[in-house]
Amino acid sequence: MPVAEHDGVSLYYETDGTANHDTVAFIEDIGYGAWQWGWQHAAVAGPFESLVWDNRGTGRSDAPNGPYSVSQMAGDLDSVLADHNLRKAHLVSAGLGGMVALQYAKKYSRAKTLTLIGTSADGSELQTEVREQLLAEKTPDELHESLRPVVSEEAFDAGLENLVEWRLEGDAELDAQRAQFDAMANFDVSDTLYQITTPTLVLHGSEDEVFPVEAGRKLANGLPRGDLREFEGAPHFVHIEHSKEVNDELLQFLEANADETFE
C-alpha cells in the first residue's frame, strides 16, 4: 500500500493504468472519499495512469486535529506526487480539491494541467446554510440527507444506496469534515488568478447549489488559460450524474495536453 508522508501525516494513494503514459491525479471534494472518482477512473486509466489519494482527514489517510489549510493540503499533494516519482501530472479536482489544485499550481511546479469541477477561487462563496447541510455524522440517514445539495432531485429520490454505502466506508469523520471546511473558508485566490498560467478546464453544472455556476464563470474568466464548459441542469456532482459528457470533455482536454498522440 503506497503511503506518502507530509509533516508527520501519512497519506494513502493508489495508482492504476500504465506508467508509460501521463499520470492523472484526482483530488477529492470536501469530506468525500476517493469513491467519487469511480466514474472518471475507468475512462482515464486506459490511456493514462490514474492516481487517487485520500485527503488528510479522509479514508485511509491520517486525520490530524484541525483546522486544516489549503496550503497544507497542497503540500500533501506534492508529497504524494513526489513519492510516486512524478515530474508532472494532470490534476483533476472537485470542490475543495479544486482549491487545492489552484494553490498547488501557484506554489509548485508539477501541475501539467488543471481540471476544476464545481469549485471557486473564493471559499466564502459557499453559503453557511449549505455548509451545515453538507456536514454529517457517519450514519446512513445523515449521509443520505447530506447528499441533497449535491445531487439532482431525481437522483436523491432514487435512494442513492450505493453512494451512502461508499461514504460509510471512505468519507471523513465529522471533525475532519469541519477541519476541511475551515480550509475552504479561509481560501481566496480570486485576486491572483492571473498568476496561474497552467492550461485549465473548468466544468460546472448550471444547477450547482454548493458553488453557483457564476463562481465557475468568474474562475474561468480570471485564469489566463481557463476554458469553461457548463452543463445545463446539472448539480454539484456533475461528474457523477453527467459522467459521460464530463468524461468526453476531460479526455479531449487531457489528450490535447498529453506528451503522446492518442488515436
SENU-299515 format. One record per residue (C-alpha): residue number from 1; chain; x, y, z. Coordinates in Angstrom, 3 decimals, decimal comma, m for minus. Layout:
<NUM; 'A'; <X; Y; Z>>;
...
//
This chain:
<1; 'A'; <0,000; 0,000; 0,000>>;
<2; 'A'; <1,720; 3,234; m1,120>>;
<3; 'A'; <1,856; 5,881; 1,597>>;
<4; 'A'; <3,425; 9,332; 1,369>>;
<5; 'A'; <4,376; 11,457; 4,385>>;
<6; 'A'; <3,976; 15,201; 4,838>>;
<7; 'A'; <4,617; 16,977; 8,143>>;
<8; 'A'; <4,052; 13,755; 10,030>>;
<9; 'A'; <0,769; 12,946; 8,254>>;
<10; 'A'; <0,512; 9,636; 6,368>>;
<11; 'A'; <m1,300; 9,956; 3,027>>;
<12; 'A'; <m2,645; 6,872; 1,282>>;
<13; 'A'; <m2,696; 6,697; m2,509>>;
<14; 'A'; <m3,021; 4,097; m5,244>>;
<15; 'A'; <m2,437; 4,015; m8,978>>;
<16; 'A'; <m3,811; 2,164; m11,983>>;
<17; 'A'; <m3,074; 2,085; m15,685>>;
<18; 'A'; <0,281; 2,227; m17,413>>;
<19; 'A'; <3,130; 4,302; m16,044>>;
<20; 'A'; <4,405; 4,769; m19,624>>;
<21; 'A'; <1,757; 7,460; m20,203>>;
<22; 'A'; <0,967; 10,746; m18,477>>;
<23; 'A'; <m0,405; 10,498; m14,948>>;
<24; 'A'; <m3,761; 11,973; m13,922>>;
<25; 'A'; <m4,029; 12,702; m10,184>>;
<26; 'A'; <m7,506; 13,128; m8,688>>;
<27; 'A'; <m8,179; 15,457; m5,724>>;
<28; 'A'; <m11,319; 14,861; m3,686>>;
<29; 'A'; <m14,110; 17,230; m2,828>>;
<30; 'A'; <m14,733; 18,161; 0,779>>;
<31; 'A'; <m15,194; 15,207; 3,116>>;
<32; 'A'; <m15,772; 12,665; 0,333>>;
<33; 'A'; <m13,638; 9,584; m0,206>>;
<34; 'A'; <m11,959; 8,522; m3,424>>;
<35; 'A'; <m15,159; 6,680; m4,425>>;
<36; 'A'; <m16,320; 9,921; m6,039>>;
<37; 'A'; <m13,837; 9,397; m8,894>>;
<38; 'A'; <m15,153; 5,955; m9,826>>;
<39; 'A'; <m16,955; 7,432; m12,843>>;
<40; 'A'; <m13,754; 9,010; m14,209>>;
<41; 'A'; <m11,226; 6,391; m13,113>>;
<42; 'A'; <m12,204; 3,756; m15,666>>;
<43; 'A'; <m12,167; 6,278; m18,512>>;
<44; 'A'; <m8,753; 7,650; m17,608>>;
<45; 'A'; <m6,874; 4,514; m16,518>>;
<46; 'A'; <m6,704; 3,146; m20,059>>;
<47; 'A'; <m4,909; 5,891; m21,979>>;
<48; 'A'; <m3,312; 7,357; m18,817>>;
<49; 'A'; <m2,038; 6,290; m15,454>>;
<50; 'A'; <m4,515; 7,336; m12,756>>;
<51; 'A'; <m3,608; 8,247; m9,193>>;
<52; 'A'; <m6,226; 8,611; m6,462>>;
<53; 'A'; <m5,416; 9,545; m2,907>>;
<54; 'A'; <m7,215; 10,318; 0,339>>;
<55; 'A'; <m7,026; 13,905; 1,563>>;
<56; 'A'; <m5,850; 14,377; 5,134>>;
<57; 'A'; <m8,763; 13,505; 7,367>>;
<58; 'A'; <m10,303; 11,191; 4,784>>;
<59; 'A'; <m10,395; 7,440; 4,204>>;
<60; 'A'; <m7,112; 5,645; 4,796>>;
<61; 'A'; <m5,020; 8,789; 5,326>>;
<62; 'A'; <m4,294; 10,191; 8,781>>;
<63; 'A'; <m6,814; 12,566; 10,350>>;
<64; 'A'; <m4,865; 15,046; 12,487>>;
<65; 'A'; <m6,729; 17,613; 14,547>>;
<66; 'A'; <m7,836; 20,694; 12,606>>;
<67; 'A'; <m8,044; 23,304; 11,427>>;
<68; 'A'; <m6,524; 22,456; 8,054>>;
<69; 'A'; <m5,448; 24,876; 5,345>>;
<70; 'A'; <m5,496; 24,628; 1,576>>;
<71; 'A'; <m1,751; 25,404; 1,532>>;
<72; 'A'; <m1,182; 22,474; 3,875>>;
<73; 'A'; <m3,235; 20,199; 1,636>>;
<74; 'A'; <m1,347; 21,372; m1,456>>;
<75; 'A'; <1,814; 20,302; 0,356>>;
<76; 'A'; <0,181; 16,927; 0,968>>;
<77; 'A'; <m0,429; 16,593; m2,765>>;
<78; 'A'; <3,160; 17,440; m3,605>>;
<79; 'A'; <4,370; 14,768; m1,191>>;
<80; 'A'; <2,133; 12,197; m2,876>>;
<81; 'A'; <3,332; 13,125; m6,373>>;
<82; 'A'; <6,964; 13,164; m5,227>>;
<83; 'A'; <6,590; 9,776; m3,546>>;
<84; 'A'; <5,386; 8,371; m6,874>>;
<85; 'A'; <8,400; 9,968; m8,615>>;
<86; 'A'; <6,305; 12,205; m10,847>>;
<87; 'A'; <7,847; 15,197; m12,551>>;
<88; 'A'; <4,473; 16,309; m13,949>>;
<89; 'A'; <0,828; 15,306; m13,503>>;
<90; 'A'; <m2,563; 16,384; m14,762>>;
<91; 'A'; <m4,710; 17,408; m11,775>>;
<92; 'A'; <m8,452; 16,625; m11,835>>;
<93; 'A'; <m10,320; 18,054; m8,887>>;
<94; 'A'; <m13,710; 18,973; m7,445>>;
<95; 'A'; <m14,904; 21,461; m4,826>>;
<96; 'A'; <m12,259; 21,774; m2,121>>;
<97; 'A'; <m9,974; 19,694; m4,329>>;
<98; 'A'; <m10,200; 22,419; m6,962>>;
<99; 'A'; <m8,924; 24,938; m4,436>>;
<100; 'A'; <m6,047; 22,601; m3,565>>;
<101; 'A'; <m5,249; 22,336; m7,283>>;
<102; 'A'; <m5,271; 26,119; m7,714>>;
<103; 'A'; <m2,987; 26,603; m4,712>>;
<104; 'A'; <m0,749; 23,817; m5,954>>;
<105; 'A'; <m0,375; 25,392; m9,374>>;
<106; 'A'; <0,624; 28,694; m7,739>>;
<107; 'A'; <3,276; 27,226; m5,447>>;
<108; 'A'; <4,587; 24,026; m7,023>>;
<109; 'A'; <5,864; 23,009; m10,445>>;
<110; 'A'; <4,400; 19,551; m11,134>>;
<111; 'A'; <0,939; 20,562; m12,433>>;
<112; 'A'; <0,721; 19,943; m16,173>>;
<113; 'A'; <m2,978; 20,814; m16,483>>;
<114; 'A'; <m5,854; 21,587; m14,134>>;
<115; 'A'; <m9,427; 20,336; m14,409>>;
<116; 'A'; <m11,623; 22,148; m11,878>>;
<117; 'A'; <m15,119; 20,781; m11,270>>;
<118; 'A'; <m17,755; 22,684; m9,310>>;
<119; 'A'; <m15,331; 24,912; m7,455>>;
<120; 'A'; <m14,472; 28,556; m6,799>>;
<121; 'A'; <m11,457; 30,797; m6,344>>;
<122; 'A'; <m13,043; 32,090; m3,118>>;
<123; 'A'; <m14,213; 29,752; m0,365>>;
<124; 'A'; <m16,551; 32,379; 1,057>>;
<125; 'A'; <m18,864; 31,765; m1,919>>;
<126; 'A'; <m20,026; 28,647; m0,090>>;
<127; 'A'; <m23,039; 29,772; 1,932>>;
<128; 'A'; <m23,285; 28,939; 5,656>>;
<129; 'A'; <m26,595; 27,126; 5,258>>;
<130; 'A'; <m25,130; 24,874; 2,565>>;
<131; 'A'; <m22,156; 24,065; 4,787>>;
<132; 'A'; <m24,491; 22,945; 7,549>>;
<133; 'A'; <m26,439; 20,775; 5,108>>;
<134; 'A'; <m23,259; 19,062; 3,918>>;
<135; 'A'; <m21,839; 18,280; 7,362>>;
<136; 'A'; <m22,917; 14,829; 8,509>>;
<137; 'A'; <m22,280; 12,203; 11,149>>;
<138; 'A'; <m21,353; 8,879; 9,568>>;
<139; 'A'; <m24,737; 7,245; 9,859>>;
<140; 'A'; <m26,737; 6,068; 6,829>>;
<141; 'A'; <m29,574; 8,533; 7,393>>;
<142; 'A'; <m27,342; 11,591; 7,850>>;
<143; 'A'; <m25,060; 10,689; 4,957>>;
<144; 'A'; <m28,086; 10,253; 2,715>>;
<145; 'A'; <m29,707; 13,544; 3,731>>;
<146; 'A'; <m26,453; 15,484; 3,325>>;
<147; 'A'; <m26,355; 14,473; m0,350>>;
<148; 'A'; <m29,409; 16,619; m1,050>>;
<149; 'A'; <m27,423; 19,779; m2,037>>;
<150; 'A'; <m25,030; 17,924; m4,367>>;
<151; 'A'; <m27,342; 15,743; m6,486>>;
<152; 'A'; <m30,456; 16,329; m8,551>>;
<153; 'A'; <m33,884; 15,866; m7,009>>;
<154; 'A'; <m34,432; 12,821; m9,222>>;
<155; 'A'; <m31,224; 11,165; m8,044>>;
<156; 'A'; <m31,986; 11,949; m4,405>>;
<157; 'A'; <m35,450; 10,424; m4,662>>;
<158; 'A'; <m33,939; 7,290; m6,219>>;
<159; 'A'; <m32,317; 6,445; m2,895>>;
<160; 'A'; <m28,546; 6,629; m3,536>>;
<161; 'A'; <m27,897; 3,473; m1,503>>;
<162; 'A'; <m24,563; 2,793; m3,213>>;
<163; 'A'; <m23,271; 6,301; m2,515>>;
<164; 'A'; <m24,253; 6,040; 1,139>>;
<165; 'A'; <m22,501; 2,676; 1,440>>;
<166; 'A'; <m19,327; 4,056; m0,142>>;
<167; 'A'; <m19,485; 7,109; 2,101>>;
<168; 'A'; <m19,725; 4,951; 5,211>>;
<169; 'A'; <m16,522; 3,235; 4,174>>;
<170; 'A'; <m14,420; 6,062; 2,787>>;
<171; 'A'; <m15,615; 9,528; 3,862>>;
<172; 'A'; <m14,141; 11,759; 6,550>>;
<173; 'A'; <m15,478; 11,727; 10,089>>;
<174; 'A'; <m17,358; 14,833; 11,246>>;
<175; 'A'; <m14,370; 16,504; 12,975>>;
<176; 'A'; <m12,240; 16,118; 9,855>>;
<177; 'A'; <m15,100; 17,417; 7,690>>;
<178; 'A'; <m15,148; 20,558; 9,835>>;
<179; 'A'; <m11,371; 20,904; 9,522>>;
<180; 'A'; <m11,643; 20,699; 5,743>>;
<181; 'A'; <m14,447; 23,266; 5,735>>;
<182; 'A'; <m12,157; 25,564; 7,737>>;
<183; 'A'; <m9,563; 25,208; 4,978>>;
<184; 'A'; <m12,159; 26,127; 2,368>>;
<185; 'A'; <m13,494; 29,108; 4,324>>;
<186; 'A'; <m10,032; 30,677; 4,553>>;
<187; 'A'; <m9,147; 30,218; 0,889>>;
<188; 'A'; <m9,237; 33,078; m1,605>>;
<189; 'A'; <m7,051; 33,454; m4,696>>;
<190; 'A'; <m9,586; 35,446; m6,697>>;
<191; 'A'; <m7,243; 38,448; m6,945>>;
<192; 'A'; <m4,208; 36,411; m8,044>>;
<193; 'A'; <m5,666; 34,034; m10,633>>;
<194; 'A'; <m3,600; 35,801; m13,296>>;
<195; 'A'; <m0,525; 34,139; m11,759>>;
<196; 'A'; <m1,820; 30,648; m12,640>>;
<197; 'A'; <m0,849; 30,064; m16,265>>;
<198; 'A'; <m1,423; 26,287; m16,293>>;
<199; 'A'; <m3,871; 25,126; m19,010>>;
<200; 'A'; <m7,196; 24,766; m17,189>>;
<201; 'A'; <m10,585; 23,237; m17,942>>;
<202; 'A'; <m13,423; 24,469; m15,701>>;
<203; 'A'; <m16,516; 22,235; m15,558>>;
<204; 'A'; <m19,646; 23,444; m13,766>>;
<205; 'A'; <m23,281; 22,422; m13,516>>;
<206; 'A'; <m25,832; 25,175; m14,072>>;
<207; 'A'; <m27,822; 23,983; m11,019>>;
<208; 'A'; <m24,868; 23,636; m8,623>>;
<209; 'A'; <m26,154; 24,509; m5,126>>;
<210; 'A'; <m22,721; 24,358; m3,459>>;
<211; 'A'; <m20,946; 26,868; m5,682>>;
<212; 'A'; <m23,202; 28,720; m8,124>>;
<213; 'A'; <m22,322; 28,484; m11,781>>;
<214; 'A'; <m21,330; 32,148; m11,690>>;
<215; 'A'; <m18,369; 31,132; m9,497>>;
<216; 'A'; <m17,193; 28,834; m12,291>>;
<217; 'A'; <m17,603; 31,575; m14,846>>;
<218; 'A'; <m15,544; 34,024; m12,778>>;
<219; 'A'; <m12,907; 31,385; m12,209>>;
<220; 'A'; <m12,515; 30,599; m15,913>>;
<221; 'A'; <m12,509; 34,285; m16,848>>;
<222; 'A'; <m9,818; 35,062; m14,265>>;
<223; 'A'; <m7,423; 32,343; m15,399>>;
<224; 'A'; <m5,150; 33,274; m18,313>>;
<225; 'A'; <m5,630; 29,823; m19,878>>;
<226; 'A'; <m9,035; 28,932; m18,438>>;
<227; 'A'; <m11,739; 27,328; m20,563>>;
<228; 'A'; <m15,294; 26,817; m19,252>>;
<229; 'A'; <m17,814; 24,079; m20,025>>;
<230; 'A'; <m21,270; 24,453; m18,467>>;
<231; 'A'; <m23,671; 21,539; m18,115>>;
<232; 'A'; <m27,298; 22,586; m18,306>>;
<233; 'A'; <m29,426; 21,302; m15,439>>;
<234; 'A'; <m26,509; 19,548; m13,732>>;
<235; 'A'; <m25,953; 19,619; m9,933>>;
<236; 'A'; <m22,723; 19,904; m7,951>>;
<237; 'A'; <m21,938; 16,231; m8,592>>;
<238; 'A'; <m21,905; 16,929; m12,320>>;
<239; 'A'; <m19,049; 14,452; m12,817>>;
<240; 'A'; <m21,246; 11,688; m11,374>>;
<241; 'A'; <m24,683; 12,444; m12,823>>;
<242; 'A'; <m23,347; 13,596; m16,200>>;
<243; 'A'; <m20,289; 11,365; m16,249>>;
<244; 'A'; <m20,330; 10,544; m19,966>>;
<245; 'A'; <m20,395; 14,183; m21,041>>;
<246; 'A'; <m17,826; 15,154; m18,413>>;
<247; 'A'; <m15,537; 12,288; m19,394>>;
<248; 'A'; <m15,747; 13,267; m23,053>>;
<249; 'A'; <m14,660; 16,827; m22,216>>;
<250; 'A'; <m11,996; 15,616; m19,786>>;
<251; 'A'; <m10,384; 13,113; m22,144>>;
<252; 'A'; <m10,379; 15,567; m25,033>>;
<253; 'A'; <m8,635; 18,126; m22,829>>;
<254; 'A'; <m6,124; 15,652; m21,382>>;
<255; 'A'; <m5,250; 14,183; m24,760>>;
<256; 'A'; <m4,729; 17,657; m26,241>>;
<257; 'A'; <m2,200; 18,385; m23,487>>;
<258; 'A'; <m0,518; 14,966; m23,217>>;
<259; 'A'; <3,017; 14,062; m24,220>>;
<260; 'A'; <1,768; 11,370; m26,600>>;
<261; 'A'; <m0,656; 11,394; m29,510>>;
<262; 'A'; <m3,766; 9,275; m28,928>>;
<263; 'A'; <m5,640; 7,577; m31,716>>;
//
